[in-house]
Amino acid sequence: MGILRALAVLVALLLAAPVAADVRACENVPDYTRVKRDLLVSVNRARRAEGLRRLSPDAILDDAARAHNCDMMQYRYFSHTGRDGSSAMDRIRRLGYEACFSAENLALGHTNVPWVMGDWMASPGHRANILSGYARHIGISAIIETRTKRPIYWALVFARPC
């Protein structure tokens, strides 16, 4: 029984390890700084209209959003659950952000900030994430389709540290 438990723990650790090779395969895919800035402004404008504090950008959350976007793009899937079974909370904690709250908005195929924000604000769950009073920080990733130079994979990661 002790050996089986040790093997189960080892397998769990291996499955939970970040998939660095997958992210490196996405390094040449541009992540528009301007698009990210415009998205942050749009999110904070929506929050201000509801009397909420602005969200501060966080580099760890940006990394988590980008890594998940890159993985989805590389392996051609679209899900809040990573290929390793991870949630947004799992992914940000792996990178060292100790969160007591997290949420994630994803979108696929939208080619500009007004379109993606419009769809997120029209969706009750996505809107609730954007307007969450629990969130303090945000990570943003907009992966650009290299042929057309248009954003197609979008991710917002919201979090509050413990």
Disulfide bonds with the S-S distance in Angstrom:
Cys26-Cys70 2.25
Cys100-Cys162 1.95
